[in-house]
Structure formats: structure tokens, C-alpha cells
């Protein structure tokens, strides 16, 4: 048999979607920005498939609601650039919004995948990602003497996407989607330890909050299990995490207390002090242009000027270490309100499914969306919410797949297209 013909027969649209999904959920902690190339590349390929009528748009109401919120957010940033006559300066940053514009397109092509298949891929790929994250974290922390950054090159995005992987392992174990519950819980522990080694304190807060959310969503499953066994498992997991993470937690706590002491004396030259200074500079900048903001490119100049004028420091950052404050400065109230709308609509879609559905696949998809909202909102309090290529792409991956699993309908391909060009 001709090898090329054999490969072509194997690479059906549904099979390509399987490989695409595996990469999307495995890449973020381990391969970092590779998830951006995979997701955006798949989305752009999907544009071509839709243009050639090899795929059809899937007009599920929850997807449409998310699309409206996401497109309004993108429009707010474009409007801010126009109002500030900063289209040329903002153009490279506005290009990153393509990731969000791909939402309905990626949703439509992803929805040719069977829900059961996609849910299992999410769980298994997340499990592998958590183990990979731990290997990288241990190597970076002990051998290189640095905060773990995984494949992301930045501790905050690494911790954020690893936290998502941890929650998929916990949700997968509780929902019964994947059989080896013990291995899934072991992967969750591995991911949590990797998060501890990252030193990202705000995600340390997100871990217990999101775990609690997953437990509440699956409380009926917990009621059916043995209480003694659950307590034993929880105690064992907590003990392992405490032993392996004690040193890094105590070290980061010491830094935090030291930073607060310095800040009380008016010293802003610490990690905490710089954040407080950034928030003050950002609020002042927001008051100067409250409706449409200053545009994206102007924010860095505002930071440098603010540090120089208000604190006598030469410092600069790419964002204000608070997602909503960054949006307020860059795109004003229009940007912050539309940013909030994305999370409100996502949470509303998830809550509706969790209230009304008993289907395990739908509840798992709603859980994906719910924990994504929780983790991103908590992480965005002192870090990046959206506006980083890994975080943006991973957010889209989880919201697209979660929305489809929770409340979407699978699309059937015409027979003549069953072995057509690959889907994204």
C-alpha cells in the first residue's frame, strides 16, 4: 500500500482534531508558547476550511454569547487606539487580539470531535502536562537555582496553566471520565508541587479555591464514596505537598513579610512595593482618561514616567500587575467592562449547565469553564489576566472546549468530507 495514501486515510478531520487537542492541553506548562502556535495556527487553518465550505459554523447560543462578549472586548481596544490616534503604535499589540477573534471559528471546527473523546483527551493530556511540569520545575529549582518557569519562561503563566491542568486531573478523577483515579490524583499532586516551586503566591491562593469549587461541583460523587478513604487520600496528598513545598513556601513568605516591612517605611524597591507603586500609577493614569484609556503602547511610557515622577525610580513593566487596572489604563471603562463581561458570560454559561444537567460530560465541560474563570480572576489580581500569548491561548483552549462540552452540539461532517483536509 502507498504510505502516503495510508497516512491520508488515517488523517481524517476527526483524527487531526484529536492530535490538535492533545497538543493544546499538554503544551502550556511544558512547551510554553507552543500552545500559541498550535491554537492560532489551527484557528487560521479553520478560517480557510470555513471559506472553502469544508466546515460549517456551529451557532450554539452559549458560543454566540461568548463571541459577543469577546468581540466587544476586542472592539473596545481597537476603539481606544483610534480615539488616541495610536493605531500605528498599537498595531503589534492589536495583532494579538486575533487569538480572541478565532473563538467562534475554533469552536465550530472543534465541535466535530465526539464529546467523550475530547473529555478524555483533556484529562489524559492534563495529567501528562502535570508530570512534565514537575520534572521541569524540579530541574529549574534545584539544578538551576531559579523559580520554576516550566516551558513558559515566566513563573506566573507557568503556575497559572499548571493550575488548570491540576484541576482537570481532580475533576477527571471525581467525574469518572478516566479510570486510573490514583494516577490522576498523583498527577494533581505533581502539578501542585510544580506550582509551589514556581513561587507564584497568588496561584497558591487559586489552588485551594479552585479545588474547593471542583469538590462542590462533584459533591454527589463524594457523598457516594467512603468518607474514611477520602480523608486518608486527602491527608496523604497534603502531607506530601507540605513536606516537598515547605522550604519554598517559607522562603516566599519571608520575602512577603520583608516586603511589607519595607513598604511600611516607604520603600517601594521590592516586589510588593513595585506592585503597589504600579497600582497607584495606574489609577492616576485611569483618572486622566477614564472612558477610552490611553491605548496599549502608551501604558509602558506612563509607567516609566510615573515611577520617575512619583517614586524617583527608573522602572518599567509591560502591565500593571492587575488585569482590570491594565484594561482601565489601556482601554478605559469600555475595556474593563467588556473584559469583565467575558468572565461573567463564561461563568453564567457554566452555572446554567451545573444547575440543570446531570450528564457527566456536560458537567465536566462546565467545570472546565468555572475553574478557568476562578483561576484567571484570582491570578489577575496581582499579575496578568489577559494579554500574554500563553495565557490568552490557554484561556481560549479551555473556554472553547469547555463551552462545547458543557452546552454545545456535535457537528456531523458530510460523507464526502470525512477524509478531507485536516481540521483545527
SERORO-336069 format. One record per residue (C-alpha): y, x, z. Coordinates in pm, 1 decimal. Layout:
BEGIN
Y/X/Z
...
This chain:
BEGIN
0.0/0.0/0.0
350.4/118.0/-77.1
502.2/241.6/256.4
847.7/115.1/162.8
708.9/-228.7/84.9
524.5/-229.5/417.3
843.5/-139.9/604.9
1040.2/-405.9/418.8
783.4/-671.0/509.5
796.6/-563.9/873.5
1176.4/-555.0/896.8
1236.7/-927.0/883.1
1566.3/-1062.7/1019.1
1399.4/-1173.7/1341.5
1232.3/-833.1/1389.9
1556.9/-645.7/1326.8
1721.1/-866.3/1589.1
1452.9/-756.6/1833.8
1532.9/-386.9/1781.2
1905.7/-461.4/1789.8
1869.1/-647.4/2121.0
1666.7/-367.6/2278.7
1938.3/-115.9/2194.0
2218.1/-342.7/2316.6
2065.5/-382.0/2663.4
1926.0/-30.1/2700.9
2220.6/174.6/2571.5
2513.0/103.5/2808.2
2405.8/307.3/3116.6
2201.5/568.6/2931.8
2367.9/622.5/2593.9
2719.3/502.8/2674.9
2934.8/441.5/2369.7
2627.0/398.3/2151.4
2636.9/33.1/2257.4
2977.1/1.1/2089.3
2845.2/139.7/1761.1
2539.1/-84.9/1778.4
2720.7/-406.1/1871.0
3019.7/-359.9/1640.4
2803.1/-233.0/1356.9
2573.8/-531.8/1393.4
2867.9/-768.2/1405.3
3025.7/-625.2/1089.8
2691.5/-644.2/910.0
2669.7/-1005.6/1021.6
3008.3/-1073.0/860.4
2860.4/-960.4/529.9
2548.9/-1173.9/577.9
2759.8/-1480.0/650.7
2981.0/-1410.5/349.4
2670.9/-1389.4/130.7
2541.6/-1713.7/287.8
2232.0/-1540.4/417.9
2321.0/-1665.7/765.2
2489.6/-1980.6/887.8
2742.5/-2029.1/1164.4
2597.7/-2181.3/1479.6
2856.4/-2428.1/1610.9
2724.3/-2480.4/1964.1
3000.0/-2636.4/2181.9
2981.0/-2370.8/2461.1
3011.4/-2097.7/2199.0
3313.5/-2271.3/2045.0
3482.2/-2299.1/2384.9
3431.0/-1926.5/2446.0
3555.7/-1847.8/2096.3
3880.4/-2037.8/2156.0
3940.9/-1850.0/2483.2
3859.0/-1510.0/2333.3
4067.1/-1563.2/2020.8
4361.3/-1685.2/2231.5
4339.6/-1358.3/2428.5
4344.6/-1154.2/2108.0
4636.1/-1361.8/1974.5
4833.9/-1300.7/2294.8
4804.6/-923.9/2248.8
4898.6/-944.8/1882.4
5198.4/-1161.9/1970.5
5309.4/-911.3/2234.6
5308.2/-635.3/1973.4
5506.4/-848.1/1728.9
5765.9/-951.4/1988.7
5813.3/-590.6/2097.1
5826.2/-464.8/1737.0
5538.1/-234.9/1826.2
5274.1/-321.2/1565.4
5261.1/33.0/1431.9
5233.5/191.9/1776.9
4983.6/-67.5/1897.6
4770.9/-73.3/1580.8
4499.3/168.1/1707.1
4467.4/-34.3/2028.4
4470.4/-371.0/1849.5
4182.4/-248.6/1635.1
3965.6/-252.2/1947.0
4006.8/-631.3/1960.2
3764.5/-653.0/1666.8
3485.7/-634.4/1926.1
3603.0/-967.8/2069.2
3666.8/-1128.0/1730.3
3299.5/-1070.9/1648.1
3188.2/-1312.1/1922.1
3107.6/-1622.8/1710.5
2964.1/-1409.3/1430.4
2728.3/-1213.6/1653.4
2633.1/-1535.2/1833.4
2539.5/-1703.7/1506.8
2314.0/-1423.0/1386.3
2166.2/-1352.0/1729.7
2061.6/-1715.8/1761.6
1785.5/-1676.2/1503.2
1590.7/-1496.3/1779.9
1346.9/-1702.2/1985.1
1489.0/-1754.0/2333.5
1171.9/-1644.3/2514.3
1165.3/-1322.6/2311.7
1530.4/-1245.0/2381.2
1498.5/-1313.7/2754.3
1202.5/-1076.0/2784.8
1391.4/-809.2/2590.6
1689.5/-843.7/2826.1
1468.7/-792.1/3130.4
1249.8/-509.8/2997.3
1536.5/-317.0/2833.5
1744.7/-352.3/3151.8
1452.4/-223.3/3356.0
1424.4/84.0/3132.5
1801.8/131.2/3149.7
1797.8/132.0/3530.8
1528.9/400.7/3542.0
1719.1/603.2/3281.0
2042.0/561.3/3477.5
1877.2/703.4/3790.1
1744.4/1008.9/3605.2
2090.2/1085.0/3466.6
2260.1/1013.7/3799.7
2029.3/1247.5/3994.5
2076.1/1524.7/3736.7
2454.4/1488.8/3736.0
2495.8/1452.5/4112.7
2257.2/1724.9/4233.0
2244.9/1971.8/3944.5
2598.1/1943.4/3807.7
2767.1/1857.3/4138.1
2963.1/1565.2/3996.0
2992.5/1188.3/4038.5
2727.8/1025.4/3825.2
2864.6/909.0/3490.5
2538.7/845.0/3307.6
2587.0/837.2/2933.7
2925.5/667.3/2968.2
3126.7/979.2/3052.1
3310.6/779.0/3320.0
3179.8/674.9/3660.0
3339.3/329.0/3663.5
3194.0/193.4/3334.9
2860.1/357.9/3419.8
2842.5/181.4/3755.6
2953.4/-149.7/3604.7
2695.3/-163.5/3326.7
2420.6/-31.9/3555.8
2501.6/-313.0/3799.6
2445.7/-561.7/3517.1
2107.2/-402.9/3449.2
2015.3/-427.5/3817.6
2096.5/-797.9/3824.1
1882.9/-860.7/3515.5
1590.0/-694.6/3690.6
1638.7/-906.0/4003.6
1687.0/-1224.9/3801.2
1384.9/-1142.4/3586.4
1166.0/-1089.1/3891.5
1275.6/-1416.2/4053.0
1263.8/-1628.8/3738.1
912.6/-1522.9/3642.2
1016.7/-1433.0/3286.6
846.7/-1095.0/3315.5
521.7/-1040.1/3507.1
548.7/-699.3/3681.9
780.9/-812.4/3963.0
714.5/-499.8/4166.3
820.5/-274.3/3880.3
1132.8/-482.6/3822.2
1234.3/-456.6/4187.3
1166.8/-82.7/4179.1
1395.2/-57.8/3874.9
1661.3/-255.6/4062.4
1643.1/-5.3/4349.7
1668.6/281.0/4099.6
1978.1/123.8/3946.1
2142.9/66.9/4284.6
2085.7/429.7/4381.7
2239.5/539.0/4049.7
2542.4/320.6/4131.1
2572.7/486.3/4472.1
2567.0/831.0/4309.7
2849.3/720.8/4080.4
3075.1/691.8/4386.1
3234.3/375.9/4243.1
3315.4/195.4/4566.3
3434.0/-130.2/4410.8
3097.8/-175.3/4235.0
2929.8/-111.7/4569.4
3100.9/-435.9/4669.7
2990.1/-607.8/4348.4
2622.1/-526.7/4408.2
2562.8/-739.0/4723.1
2789.9/-1018.2/4597.0
2605.8/-1047.1/4265.6
2263.3/-1011.4/4432.8
2358.4/-1298.8/4662.9
2459.8/-1505.0/4358.6
2123.7/-1439.8/4190.1
1938.4/-1532.4/4510.0
2133.9/-1858.4/4544.0
2068.3/-1948.7/4181.5
1695.6/-1889.0/4234.0
1672.5/-2029.4/4587.1
1399.0/-2276.3/4487.5
1179.1/-1986.8/4380.5
1249.7/-1816.2/4711.3
1153.2/-2128.8/4905.7
812.9/-2122.8/4737.6
749.5/-1757.9/4829.4
624.1/-1616.1/5157.1
916.3/-1551.4/5393.5
739.6/-1261.1/5564.0
667.8/-1094.8/5229.5
1026.6/-1137.5/5114.5
1160.5/-985.9/5435.6
921.3/-692.5/5404.6
1025.6/-625.8/5045.2
1395.3/-654.6/5131.6
1355.4/-420.1/5429.9
1167.7/-161.9/5224.8
1426.8/-170.9/4944.7
1715.3/-145.4/5190.7
1553.8/148.6/5371.7
1501.4/347.0/5051.5
1857.8/277.6/4935.6
2001.5/368.0/5276.5
1811.8/696.4/5300.2
1893.0/815.0/4948.7
2250.0/686.9/4947.1
2363.8/773.3/5298.6
2520.2/1107.1/5211.1
2724.2/987.4/4913.5
2834.5/667.3/5091.7
2953.8/854.8/5399.5
3129.6/1111.5/5180.9
3313.4/845.4/4978.0
3400.6/655.9/5297.4
3555.4/969.7/5443.8
3765.3/1009.7/5129.4
3881.6/648.5/5156.6
3989.3/683.1/5521.4
4161.8/1012.4/5443.1
4345.0/848.5/5151.8
4465.4/562.1/5372.2
4592.3/806.7/5634.0
4784.1/996.5/5367.1
4924.0/673.1/5220.3
5047.4/564.2/5564.5
5251.7/886.2/5570.3
5397.2/812.2/5226.0
5168.3/1049.6/5035.7
5060.0/894.0/4703.9
4886.3/1206.0/4570.3
4537.1/1068.1/4642.8
4302.9/835.4/4451.3
4404.7/537.4/4665.9
4769.7/637.6/4673.5
4784.0/666.2/4295.1
4639.8/317.3/4259.7
4896.8/172.0/4498.9
5172.3/351.4/4306.3
5034.0/217.7/3978.1
5034.9/-138.7/4110.7
5397.8/-105.6/4220.4
5498.4/40.9/3883.3
5304.7/-231.3/3702.3
5463.7/-514.9/3897.7
5810.5/-374.9/3827.0
5726.2/-349.0/3456.3
5595.0/-707.1/3454.5
5921.1/-835.4/3604.8
6110.3/-668.6/3320.4
5910.3/-854.6/3050.9
5718.3/-1140.6/3214.7
5638.4/-1361.9/2914.7
5510.1/-1134.1/2638.0
5489.9/-797.4/2812.3
5575.0/-457.5/2666.9
5291.0/-410.2/2418.6
4983.3/-192.3/2465.1
5115.2/150.2/2368.9
5421.9/120.4/2593.2
5218.5/98.8/2914.2
5145.1/472.2/2933.8
5512.2/560.3/2891.1
5600.7/306.7/3160.6
5353.1/467.8/3398.9
5482.8/819.5/3340.6
5841.7/706.4/3379.1
5757.7/507.1/3693.0
5577.8/797.3/3857.9
5869.2/1027.2/3779.2
6145.6/792.2/3891.1
5985.8/621.5/4190.9
5747.9/883.2/4331.5
5867.4/1216.0/4192.3
5524.3/1280.5/4040.1
5400.9/1381.9/3696.2
5107.8/1147.4/3642.0
4979.7/911.0/3376.7
4685.4/678.8/3318.4
4550.6/458.2/3041.4
4558.0/141.7/3253.6
4696.7/9.7/3582.8
4363.2/1.7/3769.2
4375.0/-375.0/3790.0
4264.0/-577.5/3490.3
4507.7/-864.9/3528.3
4802.6/-639.6/3609.7
4727.0/-437.0/3296.8
4729.1/-759.3/3093.0
5055.1/-871.3/3256.3
5229.4/-547.7/3162.2
5088.0/-523.7/2811.6
5094.0/-890.1/2705.7
5280.5/-1072.0/2984.8
5178.2/-1407.7/3128.0
5031.3/-1504.6/2791.0
4789.3/-1212.2/2809.7
4691.3/-1262.0/3174.1
4640.6/-1638.9/3138.6
4423.9/-1605.5/2828.0
4227.6/-1323.2/2993.3
4161.3/-1546.6/3291.1
4061.6/-1827.9/3053.4
3777.0/-1616.4/2913.9
3621.1/-1582.5/3258.4
3692.4/-1943.8/3356.1
3526.0/-2080.8/3041.9
3227.9/-1846.7/3080.9
3183.9/-1946.5/3446.1
3222.1/-2316.0/3359.6
2955.9/-2295.0/3087.9
2717.3/-2121.7/3327.0
2783.4/-2363.8/3613.8
2716.1/-2668.2/3394.5
2374.6/-2534.4/3298.4
2283.3/-2432.3/3653.3
2370.2/-2780.1/3781.7
2185.3/-2975.1/3514.5
1893.8/-2767.7/3384.5
1559.4/-2675.2/3533.1
1448.6/-2478.3/3226.8
1385.1/-2115.4/3336.9
1518.4/-1964.5/3013.3
1839.2/-2165.9/3029.0
1889.3/-2082.3/3394.8
1826.1/-1714.5/3323.2
2091.6/-1720.3/3049.7
2338.1/-1891.9/3282.3
2259.3/-1629.1/3546.4
2342.5/-1356.5/3293.3
2683.9/-1508.4/3232.7
2750.4/-1577.0/3601.3
2675.8/-1222.8/3720.4
2872.4/-1075.7/3429.8
3176.7/-1273.7/3540.8
3128.3/-1169.9/3905.8
3074.6/-800.1/3835.8
3361.1/-767.9/3588.8
3608.9/-955.6/3806.0
3524.8/-750.3/4114.8
3525.4/-423.0/3921.5
3853.7/-516.5/3756.2
4030.5/-547.1/4091.8
4074.9/-169.9/4120.6
3955.6/-48.6/3782.5
3910.0/-161.6/3423.9
3838.5/-524.5/3340.2
3852.0/-517.1/2960.8
3999.6/-250.7/2736.0
3726.4/14.9/2742.8
3485.9/36.7/2449.3
3166.7/38.8/2660.1
3284.4/-237.5/2892.1
3411.5/-452.1/2603.8
3091.3/-422.2/2400.8
2864.7/-473.4/2701.5
3065.0/-777.7/2809.0
3019.4/-927.5/2463.9
2647.4/-845.9/2459.3
2586.3/-1023.7/2790.0
2812.4/-1321.0/2722.3
2680.8/-1376.5/2369.4
2315.1/-1351.6/2470.2
2365.3/-1537.0/2798.2
2553.8/-1825.0/2636.7
2287.4/-1860.3/2369.0
2002.1/-1857.1/2620.2
2181.8/-2097.6/2852.9
2304.0/-2363.4/2615.2
2251.5/-2260.4/2253.7
2008.1/-2383.2/1993.2
1790.9/-2155.0/1786.5
1865.0/-2147.8/1415.7
1581.9/-2153.3/1166.0
1608.7/-1931.0/860.4
1524.1/-2075.2/518.5
1184.9/-1956.8/399.1
1331.1/-1764.1/108.7
1537.6/-1559.3/356.3
1259.8/-1484.4/600.9
1226.8/-1130.5/469.3
1588.6/-1085.6/363.1
1831.3/-812.2/459.0
1839.6/-732.6/833.7
2042.0/-944.1/1075.0
2250.3/-813.9/1359.3
